[in-house]
Each structure stands twice: as structure tokens, then as C-alpha cells.
Amino acid sequence: MLQLILGRSGYGKTHAVYERLCDLAWADEQGLILLVPEQFSFESERTLLKRLGPRMAGRVQVLSFTRMAEQVFREVGGLAGRRMDEVTRALLMSRALETAADRLVLYRRAATEPGAVGTVLSLVSELKQCGATP
């Protein structure tokens, strides 16, 4: 069931969500999921742990959008392997910049700057989101 809780800031939307989840968890409902943005997953898990305790908190699954996608792919297929984490992505981009530095014309000097890897990774991410092809 999807239920939208709408309201302005400070009107108790978050409190209402936690209250409803806790009530459902205590009522032994199955398959409870709290879907939150990536940056709030830890905070949400901590809040549920405080409200429900360690045994009951396990009844509510806190998922970020990334975690939810990975879980769906694991259950129904489509996940070919593990996703590359940010550290690995940065190391590979750093190596790619080093390898291509002597062939760069406009960005040769910029490629050696300290923030170049982060800038290029952000650019690649933005291009992917916009659907730009090589």
C-alpha cells in the first residue's frame, strides 16, 4: 500500500511515518519498507532502533533508492556483478587521466590539478544522467 503524507515543513510528516511504521511493526505486519534518500538511511535506521529496540527494528527494512534497486536486481535478475564504488571509480579515473595526459590538448594542464578526478567524475555522471553517448 502506498500512502502519501503531505504537508509543510514542521507539520509532523516524519513523525507520522515513524509512528505508523512502529504501529505496523508491533502489529507483526510483514514486508515493511521505509524508502529514504541515501543520506538519510543511517539516521532512519538509528531512529527505528531507538523507537522499536534491536529485535523489533529488524521488521522494518530501511532502503535507499540504490539499495532498493540492488535488492530488486538480486531477486529478479539483471545484476551482472557488483557496482563499482566511488573509491574504485576515482582510482580508475585517475589512472585514465595519467595515461591520456600526454594526448590531451586543451585539458593537459587541468588533468594534473588536484581536483581533476572529481571534476571529471562529476562530468561523466552528469553526461550519463542526460543520456549523452560517447
A tleap script that builds the chain and sets N, CA, C and O, in Angstrom:
source leaprc.protein.ff14SB
mol = sequence {
  NMET LEU GLN LEU ILE LEU GLY ARG SER GLY
  TYR GLY LYS THR HIE ALA VAL TYR GLU ARG
  LEU CYS ASP LEU ALA TRP ALA ASP GLU GLN
  GLY LEU ILE LEU LEU VAL PRO GLU GLN PHE
  SER PHE GLU SER GLU ARG THR LEU LEU LYS
  ARG LEU GLY PRO ARG MET ALA GLY ARG VAL
  GLN VAL LEU SER PHE THR ARG MET ALA GLU
  GLN VAL PHE ARG GLU VAL GLY GLY LEU ALA
  GLY ARG ARG MET ASP GLU VAL THR ARG ALA
  LEU LEU MET SER ARG ALA LEU GLU THR ALA
  ALA ASP ARG LEU VAL LEU TYR ARG ARG ALA
  ALA THR GLU PRO GLY ALA VAL GLY THR VAL
  LEU SER LEU VAL SER GLU LEU LYS GLN CYS
  GLY ALA THR CPRO
}
set mol.1.N position { 0.840 -1.170 0.000 }
set mol.1.CA position { 0.000 0.000 0.000 }
set mol.1.C position { 0.891 1.242 0.000 }
set mol.1.O position { 1.874 1.313 0.738 }
set mol.2.N position { 0.548 2.183 -0.807 }
set mol.2.CA position { 1.258 3.453 -0.861 }
set mol.2.C position { 0.341 4.518 -0.292 }
set mol.2.O position { -0.792 4.697 -0.740 }
set mol.3.N position { 0.854 5.218 0.700 }
set mol.3.CA position { 0.083 6.292 1.302 }
set mol.3.C position { 0.962 7.534 1.312 }
set mol.3.O position { 2.058 7.521 1.873 }
set mol.4.N position { 0.482 8.601 0.693 }
set mol.4.CA position { 1.230 9.847 0.649 }
set mol.4.C position { 0.878 10.693 1.861 }
set mol.4.O position { -0.296 10.869 2.187 }
set mol.5.N position { 1.889 11.209 2.519 }
set mol.5.CA position { 1.694 12.111 3.650 }
set mol.5.C position { 2.275 13.454 3.224 }
set mol.5.O position { 3.488 13.593 3.064 }
set mol.6.N position { 1.422 14.417 3.046 }
set mol.6.CA position { 1.825 15.707 2.516 }
set mol.6.C position { 1.649 16.796 3.569 }
set mol.6.O position { 0.774 16.704 4.430 }
set mol.7.N position { 2.476 17.812 3.495 }
set mol.7.CA position { 2.360 18.940 4.414 }
set mol.7.C position { 3.592 19.795 4.377 }
set mol.7.O position { 4.622 19.414 3.820 }
set mol.8.N position { 3.476 20.942 4.972 }
set mol.8.CA position { 4.605 21.874 5.022 }
set mol.8.C position { 5.642 21.415 6.038 }
set mol.8.O position { 5.406 20.499 6.825 }
set mol.9.N position { 6.769 22.058 6.001 }
set mol.9.CA position { 7.857 21.762 6.923 }
set mol.9.C position { 7.396 21.985 8.367 }
set mol.9.O position { 6.771 22.999 8.679 }
set mol.10.N position { 7.710 21.029 9.236 }
set mol.10.CA position { 7.380 21.174 10.644 }
set mol.10.C position { 5.974 20.732 11.015 }
set mol.10.O position { 5.559 20.945 12.154 }
set mol.11.N position { 5.237 20.136 10.117 }
set mol.11.CA position { 3.868 19.721 10.383 }
set mol.11.C position { 3.759 18.261 10.843 }
set mol.11.O position { 2.650 17.755 11.013 }
set mol.12.N position { 4.889 17.580 11.046 }
set mol.12.CA position { 4.869 16.248 11.639 }
set mol.12.C position { 4.786 15.082 10.674 }
set mol.12.O position { 4.358 13.991 11.049 }
set mol.13.N position { 5.198 15.307 9.421 }
set mol.13.CA position { 5.144 14.219 8.440 }
set mol.13.C position { 6.072 13.077 8.833 }
set mol.13.O position { 5.665 11.915 8.823 }
set mol.14.N position { 7.301 13.394 9.173 }
set mol.14.CA position { 8.279 12.373 9.538 }
set mol.14.C position { 7.825 11.630 10.787 }
set mol.14.O position { 7.920 10.404 10.853 }
set mol.15.N position { 7.339 12.359 11.764 }
set mol.15.CA position { 6.845 11.745 12.998 }
set mol.15.C position { 5.697 10.781 12.684 }
set mol.15.O position { 5.639 9.679 13.231 }
set mol.16.N position { 4.796 11.197 11.811 }
set mol.16.CA position { 3.657 10.348 11.435 }
set mol.16.C position { 4.124 9.063 10.753 }
set mol.16.O position { 3.569 7.993 10.998 }
set mol.17.N position { 5.146 9.166 9.896 }
set mol.17.CA position { 5.675 7.984 9.210 }
set mol.17.C position { 6.268 7.006 10.218 }
set mol.17.O position { 5.994 5.807 10.160 }
set mol.18.N position { 7.080 7.515 11.141 }
set mol.18.CA position { 7.684 6.634 12.138 }
set mol.18.C position { 6.625 6.015 13.051 }
set mol.18.O position { 6.721 4.835 13.389 }
set mol.19.N position { 5.615 6.794 13.454 }
set mol.19.CA position { 4.547 6.270 14.296 }
set mol.19.C position { 3.805 5.132 13.590 }
set mol.19.O position { 3.541 4.085 14.182 }
set mol.20.N position { 3.478 5.355 12.325 }
set mol.20.CA position { 2.743 4.343 11.555 }
set mol.20.C position { 3.583 3.076 11.378 }
set mol.20.O position { 3.071 1.967 11.533 }
set mol.21.N position { 4.878 3.236 11.051 }
set mol.21.CA position { 5.759 2.077 10.899 }
set mol.21.C position { 5.899 1.304 12.207 }
set mol.21.O position { 5.875 0.073 12.211 }
set mol.22.N position { 6.044 2.015 13.296 }
set mol.22.CA position { 6.177 1.346 14.595 }
set mol.22.C position { 4.900 0.593 14.942 }
set mol.22.O position { 4.958 -0.538 15.426 }
set mol.23.N position { 3.742 1.214 14.697 }
set mol.23.CA position { 2.469 0.530 14.949 }
set mol.23.C position { 2.367 -0.749 14.123 }
set mol.23.O position { 1.965 -1.794 14.636 }
set mol.24.N position { 2.729 -0.665 12.849 }
set mol.24.CA position { 2.666 -1.838 11.976 }
set mol.24.C position { 3.658 -2.920 12.405 }
set mol.24.O position { 3.350 -4.110 12.349 }
set mol.25.N position { 4.841 -2.499 12.830 }
set mol.25.CA position { 5.846 -3.468 13.283 }
set mol.25.C position { 5.362 -4.187 14.535 }
set mol.25.O position { 5.522 -5.403 14.645 }
set mol.26.N position { 4.771 -3.457 15.483 }
set mol.26.CA position { 4.253 -4.066 16.709 }
set mol.26.C position { 3.059 -4.963 16.413 }
set mol.26.O position { 2.795 -5.916 17.146 }
set mol.27.N position { 2.329 -4.653 15.322 }
set mol.27.CA position { 1.179 -5.483 14.931 }
set mol.27.C position { 1.625 -6.700 14.119 }
set mol.27.O position { 0.795 -7.452 13.609 }
set mol.28.N position { 2.932 -6.884 14.005 }
set mol.28.CA position { 3.531 -8.036 13.315 }
set mol.28.C position { 3.239 -8.053 11.812 }
set mol.28.O position { 3.132 -9.120 11.208 }
set mol.29.N position { 3.113 -6.878 11.221 }
set mol.29.CA position { 2.961 -6.784 9.760 }
set mol.29.C position { 4.267 -7.240 9.113 }
set mol.29.O position { 5.346 -7.051 9.675 }
set mol.30.N position { 4.162 -7.833 7.942 }
set mol.30.CA position { 5.332 -8.321 7.216 }
set mol.30.C position { 5.639 -7.408 6.036 }
set mol.30.O position { 4.738 -6.753 5.511 }
set mol.31.N position { 6.893 -7.357 5.614 }
set mol.31.CA position { 7.296 -6.633 4.409 }
set mol.31.C position { 7.274 -5.124 4.547 }
set mol.31.O position { 6.984 -4.424 3.577 }
set mol.32.N position { 7.575 -4.602 5.736 }
set mol.32.CA position { 7.587 -3.156 5.936 }
set mol.32.C position { 8.878 -2.568 5.378 }
set mol.32.O position { 9.973 -3.030 5.700 }
set mol.33.N position { 8.740 -1.556 4.548 }
set mol.33.CA position { 9.903 -0.906 3.927 }
set mol.33.C position { 9.781 0.594 4.122 }
set mol.33.O position { 8.732 1.184 3.864 }
set mol.34.N position { 10.860 1.200 4.576 }
set mol.34.CA position { 10.957 2.658 4.652 }
set mol.34.C position { 11.956 3.074 3.574 }
set mol.34.O position { 13.149 2.791 3.683 }
set mol.35.N position { 11.467 3.742 2.541 }
set mol.35.CA position { 12.305 4.158 1.412 }
set mol.35.C position { 12.737 5.601 1.641 }
set mol.35.O position { 11.904 6.504 1.715 }
set mol.36.N position { 14.045 5.808 1.753 }
set mol.36.CA position { 14.583 7.129 2.072 }
set mol.36.C position { 15.727 7.470 1.115 }
set mol.36.O position { 16.331 6.571 0.529 }
set mol.37.N position { 16.028 8.758 0.955 }
set mol.37.CA position { 17.216 9.126 0.181 }
set mol.37.C position { 18.474 8.571 0.845 }
set mol.37.O position { 18.497 8.321 2.050 }
set mol.38.N position { 19.504 8.386 0.048 }
set mol.38.CA position { 20.764 7.777 0.504 }
set mol.38.C position { 21.288 8.398 1.801 }
set mol.38.O position { 21.697 7.683 2.716 }
set mol.39.N position { 21.272 9.730 1.875 }
set mol.39.CA position { 21.884 10.420 3.014 }
set mol.39.C position { 21.090 10.255 4.311 }
set mol.39.O position { 21.598 10.609 5.374 }
set mol.40.N position { 19.859 9.730 4.261 }
set mol.40.CA position { 19.058 9.572 5.467 }
set mol.40.C position { 18.922 8.125 5.916 }
set mol.40.O position { 18.226 7.856 6.895 }
set mol.41.N position { 19.563 7.188 5.231 }
set mol.41.CA position { 19.372 5.782 5.575 }
set mol.41.C position { 19.916 5.462 6.966 }
set mol.41.O position { 19.247 4.774 7.737 }
set mol.42.N position { 21.091 5.936 7.299 }
set mol.42.CA position { 21.669 5.649 8.614 }
set mol.42.C position { 20.836 6.286 9.717 }
set mol.42.O position { 20.541 5.649 10.728 }
set mol.43.N position { 20.460 7.539 9.519 }
set mol.43.CA position { 19.666 8.250 10.518 }
set mol.43.C position { 18.313 7.561 10.736 }
set mol.43.O position { 17.837 7.467 11.867 }
set mol.44.N position { 17.704 7.085 9.660 }
set mol.44.CA position { 16.409 6.399 9.756 }
set mol.44.C position { 16.545 5.076 10.491 }
set mol.44.O position { 15.702 4.741 11.322 }
set mol.45.N position { 17.600 4.319 10.195 }
set mol.45.CA position { 17.827 3.054 10.900 }
set mol.45.C position { 18.043 3.296 12.383 }
set mol.45.O position { 17.534 2.550 13.219 }
set mol.46.N position { 18.799 4.343 12.711 }
set mol.46.CA position { 19.061 4.679 14.108 }
set mol.46.C position { 17.772 5.070 14.831 }
set mol.46.O position { 17.551 4.660 15.970 }
set mol.47.N position { 16.923 5.857 14.173 }
set mol.47.CA position { 15.662 6.282 14.773 }
set mol.47.C position { 14.762 5.083 15.035 }
set mol.47.O position { 14.161 4.982 16.104 }
set mol.48.N position { 14.662 4.171 14.068 }
set mol.48.CA position { 13.841 2.975 14.257 }
set mol.48.C position { 14.393 2.092 15.376 }
set mol.48.O position { 13.630 1.499 16.139 }
set mol.49.N position { 15.708 2.008 15.469 }
set mol.49.CA position { 16.323 1.220 16.534 }
set mol.49.C position { 15.978 1.798 17.895 }
set mol.49.O position { 15.686 1.047 18.826 }
set mol.50.N position { 16.006 3.124 18.029 }
set mol.50.CA position { 15.648 3.772 19.291 }
set mol.50.C position { 14.174 3.554 19.633 }
set mol.50.O position { 13.828 3.314 20.790 }
set mol.51.N position { 13.312 3.639 18.624 }
set mol.51.CA position { 11.870 3.534 18.870 }
set mol.51.C position { 11.408 2.097 19.091 }
set mol.51.O position { 10.529 1.848 19.916 }
set mol.52.N position { 11.987 1.165 18.369 }
set mol.52.CA position { 11.498 -0.213 18.405 }
set mol.52.C position { 12.377 -1.173 19.197 }
set mol.52.O position { 11.908 -2.220 19.642 }
set mol.53.N position { 13.628 -0.830 19.373 }
set mol.53.CA position { 14.548 -1.756 20.013 }
set mol.53.C position { 15.175 -2.664 18.969 }
set mol.53.O position { 14.696 -2.735 17.838 }
set mol.54.N position { 16.256 -3.368 19.345 }
set mol.54.CA position { 17.002 -4.166 18.370 }
set mol.54.C position { 16.203 -5.309 17.741 }
set mol.54.O position { 16.378 -5.591 16.556 }
set mol.55.N position { 15.342 -5.964 18.494 }
set mol.55.CA position { 14.606 -7.110 17.963 }
set mol.55.C position { 13.518 -6.665 16.986 }
set mol.55.O position { 13.373 -7.249 15.912 }
set mol.56.N position { 12.767 -5.650 17.348 }
set mol.56.CA position { 11.642 -5.204 16.525 }
set mol.56.C position { 12.087 -4.367 15.329 }
set mol.56.O position { 11.404 -4.348 14.305 }
set mol.57.N position { 13.222 -3.673 15.442 }
set mol.57.CA position { 13.688 -2.811 14.345 }
set mol.57.C position { 13.976 -3.624 13.087 }
set mol.57.O position { 13.903 -3.089 11.981 }
set mol.58.N position { 14.298 -4.891 13.237 }
set mol.58.CA position { 14.560 -5.758 12.095 }
set mol.58.C position { 13.333 -6.037 11.240 }
set mol.58.O position { 13.452 -6.553 10.128 }
set mol.59.N position { 12.161 -5.701 11.750 }
set mol.59.CA position { 10.925 -5.922 10.986 }
set mol.59.C position { 10.703 -4.844 9.922 }
set mol.59.O position { 9.926 -5.035 8.987 }
set mol.60.N position { 11.394 -3.711 10.077 }
set mol.60.CA position { 11.270 -2.617 9.102 }
set mol.60.C position { 12.575 -2.554 8.321 }
set mol.60.O position { 13.648 -2.393 8.902 }
set mol.61.N position { 12.477 -2.679 7.035 }
set mol.61.CA position { 13.653 -2.628 6.182 }
set mol.61.C position { 13.825 -1.190 5.678 }
set mol.61.O position { 12.943 -0.656 5.007 }
set mol.62.N position { 14.957 -0.570 6.003 }
set mol.62.CA position { 15.247 0.787 5.537 }
set mol.62.C position { 16.063 0.664 4.264 }
set mol.62.O position { 17.162 0.109 4.268 }
set mol.63.N position { 15.516 1.186 3.177 }
set mol.63.CA position { 16.183 1.098 1.882 }
set mol.63.C position { 16.387 2.479 1.290 }
set mol.63.O position { 15.485 3.316 1.308 }
set mol.64.N position { 17.583 2.706 0.766 }
set mol.64.CA position { 17.795 3.881 -0.079 }
set mol.64.C position { 17.411 3.447 -1.487 }
set mol.64.O position { 17.174 2.265 -1.734 }
set mol.65.N position { 17.351 4.387 -2.393 }
set mol.65.CA position { 16.989 4.040 -3.757 }
set mol.65.C position { 18.006 3.078 -4.373 }
set mol.65.O position { 17.636 2.175 -5.123 }
set mol.66.N position { 19.282 3.274 -4.055 }
set mol.66.CA position { 20.329 2.387 -4.557 }
set mol.66.C position { 20.180 0.988 -3.993 }
set mol.66.O position { 20.245 0.004 -4.729 }
set mol.67.N position { 19.979 0.899 -2.672 }
set mol.67.CA position { 19.813 -0.407 -2.041 }
set mol.67.C position { 18.588 -1.135 -2.581 }
set mol.67.O position { 18.619 -2.346 -2.799 }
set mol.68.N position { 17.505 -0.380 -2.795 }
set mol.68.CA position { 16.291 -0.997 -3.308 }
set mol.68.C position { 16.533 -1.576 -4.708 }
set mol.68.O position { 16.112 -2.694 -5.003 }
set mol.69.N position { 17.209 -0.813 -5.560 }
set mol.69.CA position { 17.495 -1.297 -6.908 }
set mol.69.C position { 18.368 -2.542 -6.866 }
set mol.69.O position { 18.119 -3.496 -7.603 }
set mol.70.N position { 19.392 -2.546 -6.011 }
set mol.70.CA position { 20.267 -3.711 -5.904 }
set mol.70.C position { 19.505 -4.934 -5.405 }
set mol.70.O position { 19.730 -6.046 -5.882 }
set mol.71.N position { 18.603 -4.728 -4.448 }
set mol.71.CA position { 17.816 -5.840 -3.929 }
set mol.71.C position { 16.890 -6.400 -5.008 }
set mol.71.O position { 16.760 -7.616 -5.147 }
set mol.72.N position { 16.258 -5.526 -5.758 }
set mol.72.CA position { 15.375 -5.977 -6.835 }
set mol.72.C position { 16.170 -6.757 -7.868 }
set mol.72.O position { 15.731 -7.819 -8.310 }
set mol.73.N position { 17.333 -6.251 -8.258 }
set mol.73.CA position { 18.160 -6.946 -9.243 }
set mol.73.C position { 18.614 -8.314 -8.724 }
set mol.73.O position { 18.663 -9.282 -9.482 }
set mol.74.N position { 18.943 -8.392 -7.436 }
set mol.74.CA position { 19.357 -9.673 -6.866 }
set mol.74.C position { 18.210 -10.683 -6.890 }
set mol.74.O position { 18.420 -11.867 -7.153 }
set mol.75.N position { 16.998 -10.204 -6.613 }
set mol.75.CA position { 15.856 -11.116 -6.518 }
set mol.75.C position { 15.294 -11.523 -7.870 }
set mol.75.O position { 14.870 -12.665 -8.044 }
set mol.76.N position { 15.283 -10.600 -8.833 }
set mol.76.CA position { 14.655 -10.918 -10.121 }
set mol.76.C position { 15.648 -10.999 -11.267 }
set mol.76.O position { 15.255 -11.227 -12.412 }
set mol.77.N position { 16.915 -10.818 -10.977 }
set mol.77.CA position { 17.932 -10.882 -12.019 }
set mol.77.C position { 18.254 -9.512 -12.574 }
set mol.77.O position { 17.601 -8.520 -12.251 }
set mol.78.N position { 19.258 -9.476 -13.404 }
set mol.78.CA position { 19.649 -8.221 -14.028 }
set mol.78.C position { 20.888 -7.596 -13.428 }
set mol.78.O position { 21.425 -6.631 -13.970 }
set mol.79.N position { 21.346 -8.137 -12.312 }
set mol.79.CA position { 22.544 -7.602 -11.690 }
set mol.79.C position { 23.716 -8.476 -12.099 }
set mol.79.O position { 23.899 -9.572 -11.570 }
set mol.80.N position { 24.511 -7.984 -13.044 }
set mol.80.CA position { 25.595 -8.782 -13.596 }
set mol.80.C position { 26.743 -8.951 -12.611 }
set mol.80.O position { 27.430 -9.972 -12.636 }
set mol.81.N position { 26.954 -7.996 -11.772 }
set mol.81.CA position { 28.047 -8.063 -10.820 }
set mol.81.C position { 27.900 -6.968 -9.786 }
set mol.81.O position { 26.852 -6.329 -9.693 }
set mol.82.N position { 28.925 -6.755 -9.026 }
set mol.82.CA position { 28.878 -5.711 -8.011 }
set mol.82.C position { 29.104 -4.352 -8.645 }
set mol.82.O position { 29.874 -4.217 -9.596 }
set mol.83.N position { 28.425 -3.346 -8.108 }
set mol.83.CA position { 28.617 -1.983 -8.582 }
set mol.83.C position { 29.981 -1.476 -8.141 }
set mol.83.O position { 30.470 -1.823 -7.066 }
set mol.84.N position { 30.578 -0.663 -8.970 }
set mol.84.CA position { 31.857 -0.075 -8.642 }
set mol.84.C position { 31.628 1.030 -7.611 }
set mol.84.O position { 30.762 1.883 -7.804 }
set mol.85.N position { 32.390 1.023 -6.525 }
set mol.85.CA position { 32.217 2.070 -5.527 }
set mol.85.C position { 32.983 3.329 -5.942 }
set mol.85.O position { 33.742 3.315 -6.911 }
set mol.86.N position { 32.775 4.406 -5.199 }
set mol.86.CA position { 33.351 5.701 -5.560 }
set mol.86.C position { 34.878 5.698 -5.516 }
set mol.86.O position { 35.525 6.339 -6.344 }
set mol.87.N position { 35.446 4.987 -4.563 }
set mol.87.CA position { 36.920 4.940 -4.454 }
set mol.87.C position { 37.518 4.262 -5.670 }
set mol.87.O position { 38.490 4.753 -6.244 }
set mol.88.N position { 36.945 3.139 -6.066 }
set mol.88.CA position { 37.434 2.422 -7.240 }
set mol.88.C position { 37.278 3.277 -8.487 }
set mol.88.O position { 38.172 3.341 -9.331 }
set mol.89.N position { 36.122 3.934 -8.589 }
set mol.89.CA position { 35.856 4.803 -9.739 }
set mol.89.C position { 36.908 5.929 -9.803 }
set mol.89.O position { 37.409 6.256 -10.879 }
set mol.90.N position { 37.233 6.512 -8.648 }
set mol.90.CA position { 38.225 7.593 -8.609 }
set mol.90.C position { 39.614 7.084 -8.986 }
set mol.90.O position { 40.342 7.756 -9.716 }
set mol.91.N position { 39.984 5.901 -8.494 }
set mol.91.CA position { 41.294 5.339 -8.833 }
set mol.91.C position { 41.410 5.065 -10.329 }
set mol.91.O position { 42.434 5.360 -10.945 }
set mol.92.N position { 40.355 4.500 -10.904 }
set mol.92.CA position { 40.395 4.206 -12.340 }
set mol.92.C position { 40.423 5.487 -13.176 }
set mol.92.O position { 41.114 5.546 -14.193 }
set mol.93.N position { 39.676 6.511 -12.755 }
set mol.93.CA position { 39.685 7.775 -13.495 }
set mol.93.C position { 41.050 8.443 -13.373 }
set mol.93.O position { 41.540 9.031 -14.337 }
set mol.94.N position { 41.660 8.360 -12.209 }
set mol.94.CA position { 42.993 8.922 -12.020 }
set mol.94.C position { 43.991 8.250 -12.962 }
set mol.94.O position { 44.805 8.913 -13.605 }
set mol.95.N position { 43.911 6.936 -13.030 }
set mol.95.CA position { 44.801 6.186 -13.932 }
set mol.95.C position { 44.533 6.542 -15.391 }
set mol.95.O position { 45.471 6.668 -16.179 }
set mol.96.N position { 43.259 6.707 -15.757 }
set mol.96.CA position { 42.913 7.068 -17.133 }
set mol.96.C position { 43.447 8.451 -17.480 }
set mol.96.O position { 43.934 8.664 -18.590 }
set mol.97.N position { 43.362 9.388 -16.550 }
set mol.97.CA position { 43.899 10.738 -16.795 }
set mol.97.C position { 45.415 10.703 -16.949 }
set mol.97.O position { 45.976 11.380 -17.810 }
set mol.98.N position { 46.073 9.908 -16.105 }
set mol.98.CA position { 47.530 9.777 -16.220 }
set mol.98.C position { 47.918 9.200 -17.573 }
set mol.98.O position { 48.853 9.680 -18.214 }
set mol.99.N position { 47.207 8.184 -18.002 }
set mol.99.CA position { 47.507 7.509 -19.259 }
set mol.99.C position { 47.281 8.422 -20.457 }
set mol.99.O position { 48.054 8.404 -21.415 }
set mol.100.N position { 46.219 9.218 -20.400 }
set mol.100.CA position { 45.857 10.054 -21.550 }
set mol.100.C position { 46.439 11.462 -21.492 }
set mol.100.O position { 46.255 12.234 -22.433 }
set mol.101.N position { 47.133 11.815 -20.419 }
set mol.101.CA position { 47.593 13.191 -20.225 }
set mol.101.C position { 48.445 13.714 -21.380 }
set mol.101.O position { 48.288 14.869 -21.776 }
set mol.102.N position { 49.327 12.909 -21.921 }
set mol.102.CA position { 50.211 13.385 -22.992 }
set mol.102.C position { 49.475 13.566 -24.323 }
set mol.102.O position { 49.990 14.232 -25.221 }
set mol.103.N position { 48.277 12.984 -24.464 }
set mol.103.CA position { 47.498 13.144 -25.696 }
set mol.103.C position { 46.436 14.238 -25.593 }
set mol.103.O position { 45.794 14.579 -26.587 }
set mol.104.N position { 46.251 14.787 -24.393 }
set mol.104.CA position { 45.270 15.858 -24.223 }
set mol.104.C position { 45.824 17.162 -24.766 }
set mol.104.O position { 47.005 17.459 -24.587 }
set mol.105.N position { 44.987 17.934 -25.424 }
set mol.105.CA position { 45.418 19.210 -25.976 }
set mol.105.C position { 44.921 20.344 -25.099 }
set mol.105.O position { 45.723 21.100 -24.551 }
set mol.106.N position { 43.619 20.472 -24.962 }
set mol.106.CA position { 43.050 21.579 -24.202 }
set mol.106.C position { 43.144 21.383 -22.693 }
set mol.106.O position { 43.278 22.359 -21.955 }
set mol.107.N position { 43.079 20.151 -22.226 }
set mol.107.CA position { 42.990 19.891 -20.794 }
set mol.107.C position { 44.242 19.258 -20.206 }
set mol.107.O position { 44.181 18.676 -19.124 }
set mol.108.N position { 45.367 19.357 -20.889 }
set mol.108.CA position { 46.595 18.715 -20.409 }
set mol.108.C position { 46.984 19.227 -19.030 }
set mol.108.O position { 47.261 18.433 -18.132 }
set mol.109.N position { 47.007 20.539 -18.850 }
set mol.109.CA position { 47.411 21.108 -17.560 }
set mol.109.C position { 46.338 20.867 -16.497 }
set mol.109.O position { 46.658 20.574 -15.346 }
set mol.110.N position { 45.060 20.990 -16.886 }
set mol.110.CA position { 43.960 20.793 -15.934 }
set mol.110.C position { 43.902 19.353 -15.432 }
set mol.110.O position { 43.465 19.113 -14.306 }
set mol.111.N position { 44.335 18.396 -16.245 }
set mol.111.CA position { 44.281 16.983 -15.864 }
set mol.111.C position { 45.207 16.670 -14.698 }
set mol.111.O position { 45.023 15.658 -14.022 }
set mol.112.N position { 46.192 17.513 -14.454 }
set mol.112.CA position { 47.127 17.262 -13.359 }
set mol.112.C position { 46.745 18.014 -12.083 }
set mol.112.O position { 47.402 17.860 -11.054 }
set mol.113.N position { 45.696 18.819 -12.144 }
set mol.113.CA position { 45.247 19.566 -10.962 }
set mol.113.C position { 44.690 18.598 -9.913 }
set mol.113.O position { 44.188 17.530 -10.264 }
set mol.114.N position { 44.775 18.965 -8.626 }
set mol.114.CA position { 44.298 18.067 -7.565 }
set mol.114.C position { 42.821 17.673 -7.671 }
set mol.114.O position { 42.476 16.533 -7.360 }
set mol.115.N position { 41.957 18.567 -8.094 }
set mol.115.CA position { 40.534 18.256 -8.158 }
set mol.115.C position { 40.064 17.721 -9.490 }
set mol.115.O position { 38.860 17.589 -9.710 }
set mol.116.N position { 40.987 17.409 -10.384 }
set mol.116.CA position { 40.614 16.993 -11.745 }
set mol.116.C position { 39.801 15.703 -11.756 }
set mol.116.O position { 38.825 15.594 -12.497 }
set mol.117.N position { 40.189 14.738 -10.952 }
set mol.117.CA position { 39.492 13.447 -10.948 }
set mol.117.C position { 38.033 13.642 -10.535 }
set mol.117.O position { 37.129 13.115 -11.184 }
set mol.118.N position { 37.806 14.386 -9.475 }
set mol.118.CA position { 36.444 14.642 -9.016 }
set mol.118.C position { 35.622 15.392 -10.040 }
set mol.118.O position { 34.442 15.102 -10.234 }
set mol.119.N position { 36.247 16.360 -10.697 }
set mol.119.CA position { 35.549 17.139 -11.717 }
set mol.119.C position { 35.159 16.263 -12.903 }
set mol.119.O position { 34.036 16.349 -13.398 }
set mol.120.N position { 36.068 15.434 -13.350 }
set mol.120.CA position { 35.784 14.568 -14.489 }
set mol.120.C position { 34.723 13.526 -14.119 }
set mol.120.O position { 33.849 13.222 -14.931 }
set mol.121.N position { 34.791 12.983 -12.911 }
set mol.121.CA position { 33.778 12.021 -12.481 }
set mol.121.C position { 32.394 12.663 -12.412 }
set mol.121.O position { 31.401 12.039 -12.786 }
set mol.122.N position { 32.326 13.904 -11.937 }
set mol.122.CA position { 31.049 14.622 -11.903 }
set mol.122.C position { 30.522 14.846 -13.310 }
set mol.122.O position { 29.327 14.701 -13.567 }
set mol.123.N position { 31.422 15.202 -14.218 }
set mol.123.CA position { 31.034 15.421 -15.612 }
set mol.123.C position { 30.507 14.126 -16.242 }
set mol.123.O position { 29.484 14.139 -16.928 }
set mol.124.N position { 31.193 13.029 -16.012 }
set mol.124.CA position { 30.766 11.730 -16.546 }
set mol.124.C position { 29.394 11.373 -16.001 }
set mol.124.O position { 28.528 10.919 -16.749 }
set mol.125.N position { 29.187 11.572 -14.711 }
set mol.125.CA position { 27.898 11.279 -14.090 }
set mol.125.C position { 26.784 12.119 -14.704 }
set mol.125.O position { 25.702 11.611 -14.998 }
set mol.126.N position { 27.057 13.398 -14.894 }
set mol.126.CA position { 26.062 14.291 -15.485 }
set mol.126.C position { 25.739 13.890 -16.925 }
set mol.126.O position { 24.578 13.910 -17.335 }
set mol.127.N position { 26.758 13.531 -17.678 }
set mol.127.CA position { 26.539 13.103 -19.060 }
set mol.127.C position { 25.689 11.831 -19.112 }
set mol.127.O position { 24.820 11.698 -19.973 }
set mol.128.N position { 25.940 10.901 -18.194 }
set mol.128.CA position { 25.152 9.665 -18.142 }
set mol.128.C position { 23.702 9.977 -17.807 }
set mol.128.O position { 22.788 9.413 -18.409 }
set mol.129.N position { 23.486 10.875 -16.848 }
set mol.129.CA position { 22.123 11.228 -16.455 }
set mol.129.C position { 21.365 11.890 -17.588 }
set mol.129.O position { 20.148 11.739 -17.695 }
set mol.130.N position { 22.078 12.626 -18.438 }
set mol.130.CA position { 21.445 13.300 -19.577 }
set mol.130.C position { 21.315 12.382 -20.788 }
set mol.130.O position { 20.726 12.763 -21.800 }
set mol.131.N position { 21.860 11.182 -20.684 }
set mol.131.CA position { 21.748 10.233 -21.792 }
set mol.131.C position { 22.689 10.529 -22.946 }
set mol.131.O position { 22.462 10.059 -24.061 }
set mol.132.N position { 23.738 11.298 -22.701 }
set mol.132.CA position { 24.710 11.608 -23.764 }
set mol.132.C position { 25.538 10.373 -24.058 }
set mol.132.O position { 25.982 9.685 -23.139 }
set mol.133.N position { 25.743 10.095 -25.304 }
set mol.133.CA position { 26.551 8.946 -25.706 }
set mol.133.C position { 27.946 9.423 -26.099 }
set mol.133.O position { 28.131 10.595 -26.425 }
set mol.134.N position { 28.924 8.525 -26.068 }
set mol.134.CA position { 30.295 8.917 -26.423 }
set mol.134.C position { 30.368 9.510 -27.815 }
set mol.134.O position { 31.448 9.891 -28.268 }
savepdb mol mol.pdb
quit
